Amino acid sequence: MNATEMIRLMNRIPFEAFEIHLSDGTCIHVEQPYHIATRIDRPTFIIYDDEGRMRIVAYRNVTEVITAATAS
């Protein structure tokens, strides 16, 4: 996973929710594209939850991304 791939997921039309799995076993559900912030030149992305808390995640810690197309 890298910033280019994340931006592609965020910009899908129509947007489809997806899950990000991390190396520590955490699973992050992304329901809205505006819950993620990233830049093409950064090794990290920021993800916001429904309560407005943010988490900074390094792309190197992403082990898997599951989309509706991947699951079927």
C-alpha distances in whole Angstrom, upper triangle without the diagonal:
4,7,8,6,7,10,11,11,13,15,16,20,21,18,17,16,13,13,10,11,11,12,16,16,16,15,14,16,15,18,19,16,18,17,14,15,12,13,12,13,12,10,10,11,14,15,18,20,24,26,24,23,19,17,15,11,10,6,7,9,6,8,8,8,12,13,17,17,15,17,20
4,6,5,6,9,10,11,12,14,16,20,21,19,18,18,15,15,12,14,13,15,18,19,18,17,16,18,16,19,19,16,18,17,13,13,10,10,8,10,9,8,9,9,13,14,18,21,24,26,24,22,19,17,14,11,9,6,8,10,9,11,12,11,15,16,19,19,18,20,23
4,5,5,6,9,10,10,12,14,18,20,17,18,17,16,16,13,16,15,17,20,21,19,18,17,18,15,18,17,14,15,15,11,10,7,7,5,7,7,7,8,8,11,13,16,19,22,24,22,21,18,16,13,11,10,8,11,13,11,14,14,13,16,17,20,20,19,22,25
4,5,5,6,9,10,11,13,16,18,16,17,17,16,17,15,17,18,20,23,23,22,20,19,19,17,19,18,14,16,17,13,12,9,9,6,9,10,11,12,11,14,16,19,22,24,27,24,24,21,19,17,15,14,11,14,16,14,16,15,14,16,16,19,19,18,21,24
4,5,5,6,9,10,11,15,16,14,14,15,13,14,12,15,16,18,21,21,20,18,16,16,14,17,16,13,16,16,13,13,11,11,10,12,13,12,12,12,15,15,18,21,23,26,24,23,20,19,17,15,14,10,13,14,12,13,12,10,13,13,16,15,15,18,20
4,5,5,6,9,10,14,15,12,13,12,11,12,10,13,14,17,19,19,17,16,14,14,11,14,13,10,12,12,9,9,8,10,9,12,12,11,10,9,11,11,15,17,19,22,20,20,17,15,14,12,12,9,13,13,11,13,12,10,12,12,15,16,15,18,20
4,5,5,6,9,12,14,12,13,14,13,14,14,17,18,21,23,23,21,19,16,16,13,15,13,9,11,12,9,9,8,8,8,12,12,13,12,10,12,13,15,18,20,23,21,21,18,17,16,15,15,12,16,17,15,17,16,13,15,14,17,17,17,20,22
4,5,5,6,10,12,10,11,13,12,14,14,17,19,22,24,24,22,20,17,17,14,15,14,10,13,14,12,12,11,12,11,15,15,16,15,14,16,16,18,20,22,25,23,24,21,20,19,17,17,14,17,19,16,17,15,12,14,12,15,14,15,18,20
4,6,6,9,10,8,8,9,8,11,11,15,17,20,22,21,19,16,14,13,10,12,11,8,11,12,10,12,12,13,13,17,16,16,15,13,14,14,16,17,19,22,21,21,19,18,18,16,16,14,17,17,14,16,13,10,11,9,12,12,12,15,17
4,6,9,10,7,9,9,10,12,12,16,18,21,23,22,20,17,14,13,9,10,8,5,8,9,8,9,10,12,13,16,16,17,15,12,13,12,14,15,17,20,18,19,17,17,16,16,17,15,18,18,16,18,16,12,13,12,14,15,16,18,20
4,6,8,7,10,11,12,15,16,20,21,25,27,26,24,21,18,16,13,13,10,7,10,12,11,12,12,13,14,17,18,19,18,15,16,15,17,19,20,23,21,22,20,20,20,19,20,18,21,22,19,21,19,15,16,13,15,15,17,19,21
4,6,5,7,10,11,15,16,19,22,25,27,26,24,21,18,16,13,13,11,9,12,14,13,15,15,17,17,20,21,21,20,18,18,17,19,20,21,24,23,24,22,22,22,21,22,19,23,23,20,21,18,14,14,11,12,12,15,17,18
3,5,8,11,14,17,19,23,25,29,30,29,27,23,21,18,15,14,12,11,13,16,16,18,18,20,20,24,24,25,24,21,21,20,21,22,22,25,24,26,25,25,25,24,25,23,26,26,23,24,21,18,17,14,13,14,17,18,19
4,6,10,13,16,19,22,25,29,30,28,26,23,20,17,14,12,11,10,13,16,16,18,20,21,22,25,26,26,25,22,22,20,20,21,21,24,24,25,25,25,26,25,26,24,27,27,24,25,21,18,16,13,12,13,16,17,17
4,7,9,13,15,19,22,25,27,25,22,19,16,13,10,9,8,7,11,12,13,15,17,19,20,23,23,23,21,18,18,16,17,17,17,21,20,22,21,21,22,21,23,21,24,24,20,22,19,15,14,11,11,12,15,16,17
4,6,10,13,16,20,23,24,22,20,16,14,11,9,8,8,9,12,13,14,17,18,20,21,24,24,24,21,18,18,16,17,17,17,21,21,22,21,21,22,21,22,20,23,22,19,19,16,12,11,7,7,9,12,12,13
4,7,10,14,17,20,21,19,17,13,11,7,6,5,7,8,11,11,12,15,17,20,21,24,23,22,20,17,16,14,14,14,14,18,18,19,18,18,19,18,20,18,21,20,16,17,14,11,9,7,7,11,12,12,14
4,7,10,13,17,18,16,14,10,8,6,5,7,9,10,13,12,12,15,16,19,20,23,21,20,18,15,15,13,14,14,15,19,19,19,17,17,17,16,17,16,18,16,13,14,10,7,6,5,7,10,10,10,13
4,6,10,13,14,12,10,6,6,5,6,9,11,12,15,13,12,16,16,20,20,23,21,19,17,14,14,12,14,13,15,18,18,18,16,15,16,14,15,14,16,14,10,11,8,6,5,7,9,12,11,10,14
4,7,10,12,10,8,6,5,7,8,11,13,13,15,13,11,14,15,17,18,20,18,16,13,12,12,11,13,13,16,18,18,17,15,13,13,10,12,10,12,10,7,8,6,5,7,9,12,14,12,13,17
4,7,8,7,6,5,6,9,11,14,17,17,19,16,15,17,17,20,20,22,19,16,15,14,15,13,15,15,18,20,20,18,16,14,14,11,12,11,11,8,6,6,5,6,8,11,14,16,13,14,17
4,5,5,5,6,8,11,13,17,19,19,20,17,15,17,17,19,20,21,18,15,13,13,14,13,16,16,19,21,20,18,16,12,12,9,9,9,9,5,5,5,7,9,12,15,18,20,17,17,21
4,5,7,9,12,15,17,21,23,22,24,21,19,20,19,22,22,22,19,16,14,15,16,16,19,19,23,24,23,21,18,15,14,11,10,10,9,5,6,6,9,12,14,18,21,22,19,19,23
4,6,9,12,15,18,21,23,23,24,21,20,21,21,23,24,24,21,18,16,16,17,16,18,18,22,22,22,19,17,14,14,11,12,13,12,8,9,9,12,14,16,20,23,24,21,21,25
4,6,10,13,16,19,22,22,24,20,19,22,22,25,25,26,23,20,18,18,18,16,18,18,21,22,22,20,18,15,16,13,14,14,14,10,10,9,10,13,14,17,20,22,19,18,22
4,6,10,13,16,18,19,20,17,16,19,19,22,24,24,21,19,16,15,15,13,15,14,17,18,18,16,15,12,13,11,13,14,14,10,10,10,11,12,13,16,19,21,19,18,22
4,7,10,13,15,16,18,15,15,18,18,22,23,24,21,19,16,15,15,12,14,12,15,17,18,16,15,12,14,12,14,14,15,12,10,10,9,9,10,13,15,18,16,15,19
4,6,10,12,13,14,11,11,14,16,19,21,22,20,18,15,13,12,9,10,9,12,14,14,13,12,10,12,11,13,13,15,12,10,12,11,10,10,12,15,17,16,16,19
4,6,9,11,13,10,11,15,16,20,22,24,21,20,17,14,13,10,10,9,11,14,14,14,13,13,15,14,16,16,18,16,13,14,12,10,10,10,12,15,15,14,17
4,6,7,9,7,8,12,14,17,19,22,20,19,16,13,12,8,9,9,10,13,13,14,13,12,14,13,16,15,18,16,14,15,13,10,10,10,12,15,15,15,18
4,7,9,8,10,14,16,20,21,24,22,22,19,16,14,11,10,9,10,13,14,15,15,15,17,17,20,19,22,20,17,19,16,13,12,11,12,15,16,16,18
4,5,6,8,11,14,17,19,22,21,21,18,15,13,10,10,10,10,13,13,15,14,15,17,17,20,19,22,21,19,21,18,15,15,13,14,17,18,18,21
4,5,6,9,11,14,16,19,18,19,16,12,12,10,10,12,12,16,14,16,14,15,16,16,18,17,20,20,17,20,18,14,15,13,15,17,18,19,21
4,5,7,10,13,16,19,18,19,16,12,10,9,8,10,11,14,12,13,12,14,15,16,18,18,22,21,19,22,20,17,18,17,19,21,22,23,25
4,7,10,14,17,19,17,17,14,10,8,6,5,7,8,11,9,10,9,10,12,13,16,16,20,18,17,20,18,16,17,16,18,21,21,22,24
4,7,10,13,15,13,14,11,7,6,4,6,9,12,14,12,12,9,10,10,10,13,13,16,16,14,17,16,14,16,16,18,20,20,21,24
4,7,10,12,11,12,9,6,5,6,8,12,14,16,13,13,10,10,10,11,12,13,16,16,15,19,18,16,19,18,21,23,23,24,27
4,7,9,7,9,7,5,6,9,12,15,18,19,16,16,13,12,10,10,11,10,14,15,14,18,18,16,19,19,22,23,23,25,28
4,5,6,9,8,8,10,13,15,19,22,23,20,19,16,15,13,13,12,12,15,17,16,20,20,18,21,21,24,25,25,27,30
4,6,8,10,10,13,15,18,22,25,26,23,23,19,18,15,14,13,12,14,17,16,19,19,18,21,21,24,24,24,27,29
4,7,9,10,14,17,20,23,26,28,24,23,20,18,15,14,12,12,14,17,17,20,21,20,23,24,27,27,27,29,32
4,5,7,11,14,17,21,24,25,22,20,17,15,11,11,9,9,11,14,14,18,19,19,22,23,26,27,26,28,31
4,7,11,14,17,20,24,25,22,20,16,14,10,9,6,6,8,10,11,15,16,17,20,22,25,26,24,27,30
4,7,10,13,16,20,21,18,16,13,10,7,5,4,6,8,9,10,14,15,15,19,20,24,25,23,25,28
4,7,10,13,17,18,15,14,10,8,6,5,7,7,11,11,11,14,15,14,17,18,21,23,22,23,27
4,7,10,13,14,12,10,6,6,5,6,9,10,14,13,13,16,17,16,18,19,22,24,23,24,28
4,7,10,12,9,8,6,5,7,8,11,12,15,14,13,16,16,14,16,17,20,22,21,22,25
4,7,8,6,6,4,6,9,11,14,16,19,17,16,19,19,17,18,19,21,24,23,24,27
4,5,5,6,6,8,12,13,17,18,21,18,17,20,19,17,18,18,20,23,23,23,26
4,5,7,10,12,15,17,21,22,24,22,21,23,22,20,20,20,21,24,25,24,27
4,6,9,12,15,18,21,23,26,23,23,25,25,23,23,23,25,28,28,27,30
4,6,10,13,16,19,21,24,22,22,25,24,22,23,23,25,28,28,28,31
4,7,10,13,17,19,22,19,19,22,23,21,23,23,26,28,28,28,31
4,7,10,13,16,18,16,17,20,20,19,21,22,24,27,26,27,30
4,6,10,12,15,13,13,17,17,17,19,21,24,26,25,25,29
4,7,10,12,11,12,16,17,17,19,21,24,26,25,26,29
4,6,9,7,8,12,13,14,17,19,22,24,22,23,27
4,5,6,7,11,13,14,17,20,23,24,22,24,27
4,5,5,9,11,11,15,17,21,21,19,21,25
4,6,8,11,13,16,19,23,23,20,22,26
4,6,9,11,15,18,21,22,20,21,24
4,6,8,11,14,18,18,16,17,21
4,7,10,14,17,17,14,15,19
4,6,10,13,14,10,12,15
4,7,10,11,8,10,13
4,7,8,6,7,10
4,5,5,6,9
4,5,5,6
4,6,6
4,6
4
